[in-house]
Structures are given as structure tokens and as C-alpha cells.
Amino acid sequence: MSTIELDAFLADSVASVQGQAVRARGRMEPHRRGPVPARHDRVGIGLLFRLPAGSANEPRRFELRMHGPADEELALGAGPEGPVNRIAGEFTAGGSEEQIVPIALNLNGLALPGPGDYRVVISMQGGT
């Protein structure tokens, strides 16, 4: 089984350009001060999945979630059935050459409950 590598970054906004690259508009600056709880206008998360040459061409599932300072899962948005804590996606890739799969996610109105460290957690096909 081949290992999938992941590079990720935060920005004010991200976009996938014709499936070839992920670009950032602005970069995320650390917030040192300010009132909390807070609501961030937009947080862009860029993901670059790197599949080595010889990987099987098959569907691959991923899931994104965020944890707050008390290790609680944060709401990433709202849906018809209430808060959305996890975002899942799937892509099909693999083949004889190395492949890089870009994913761009923008979270609008992300609530930050208090001061402290926040983590973005990416799981791949059930792992972390």
C-alpha cells in the first residue's frame, strides 16, 4: 500500500484553479489579541494530497474537522439539520505517475469560542 502525503495551509481565501493548483488570496495572520468569542469572516483551507507513482487508481475519502482550545469539535457551518462539524469529500486518483490533488475549502463565519490553540484535523479513509 502506498503512502499518501498531505500538505495543508490556511489563508483568507483559497481556490482550485482548473483542478491544477490551489492559490491563496492573502495569508492567515495569527490573532494575538481581540475579543473572544469571535466570528471570523472567512477561513480558507488549502489541501494538497500527493499520491506516489504506482498508486492504485481508486476513490479516496477524506474528512475535515476543527478542534478548539478545549479539544472540542467546532461547528464549521450550518445545514438543514443543524450544525455541521465535519466536512467529507472524495476524489479518484492514482496511476503510473505521481499525482497532486488540490482541494480548496472556504469556511464563512467560523466561530472561535475563546483564546487558545486550534487544530485542523484531516482523516483519510478512516485514519487521522
N, C-alpha and C positions, 0 to 999 in steps of 0.2 A: 504494500500500500504506500502511495506517495504522500509526502507531507505538503499541505497547503500552507503557504506563508501569508500573513496579513500585515499590511501597513495601513495605519489609520491616522487621521488628523482632524482637528476642529478648526472651524472658520466661521466668519459671519454668515457665509452662504457658500454652497457648493453646487456644481452642475456637472453632469456627464455630457461630454461633447461628442455626439455621434458615436457613442459607445467606445471611444478611443482613449479618453483621458478624463480625469476629474480635475476641475480647476476651482480654486478658491477665490472669492472676492473678499478681500480683507483677511486679517488673521485674528484669531481669538486672543484677546489680551486677558491676562489674569486679573480678576477683580479682587483688589486688596481691601477696599472699603465700600461702604454703601449700605443702605438699609436692607435688612432681610426680615422676613421673607421677600423675595424679589421675583419678578417675571421677566425673562429675557426675551426680547422681541423675536430673535431668530438665532438658532444654533445650527450650523452646518456640520455634518459628519461625513467625511470622505473615507471610503474603504477601497483598498486595492488588494484583491485576492490574487495571489501569484501561484499558478499551478505549474509544476515542473513538466518538462518534456516527458512523454510516455505515460502521462496520467490518463486514466480511463475517461472517455467522453460520456459523462453521465450527469444527471441532475444533482445539484448540491444545495442543501438548505442551510440558511443561516438565520440567527435571531439576535436582535439588539435590545439591550435594556440598560437603564442607568440606575446607579445606586447613589443615594445621598449620604451625608455625613454620619448618619446612624445606621448605615448599611441597608436602608430601606429602599425598595424599588420605587422609583419615581413614575408618576403619570407622564407619558410622553405626548399625550393628546387626549381627545375625547371622540367617542364613536356613538352610534345609536344605542348601544347597550351600556354606556358609561365610560369610565376612564380606560385608556389604552396604556398598559405598562410595558408591552413588548411589541416589537415590530419584526415580522418574519418575512423572508424573501427566499427566492430560489433562482439559480441560474444553471444552465447546462454548459459545461466547458470540459476541455481535455483534448488530447491528441498528441501527435508526434513532436510538436514544438511547444516551448514554454508559452503560457498564456497569462495575461494580466486582465482581470475582470474588474472594472471600476463600478462602484455603487455610490450614488450621491443621495444623502438624506438631509432634509431640512426640517427642523422642529420649530414651529412657530409658537410663541407664547409659553415657553418652557418655564415652569415654576421651580424656583430654587428655595427650599424650605428654611434654610439657615446657613450660617457660616460653616466652613469646613471643606473637606476633600470630597470630590465627586468622582465616580468611576463610570466609564462606558464599558459594558461587558458584551463581548461578541461570542456567541456559541455557534459552532459549526457542526451540523448534523448530530445534535445532542451533546457534544462536548463543549468545553469552555476554552 
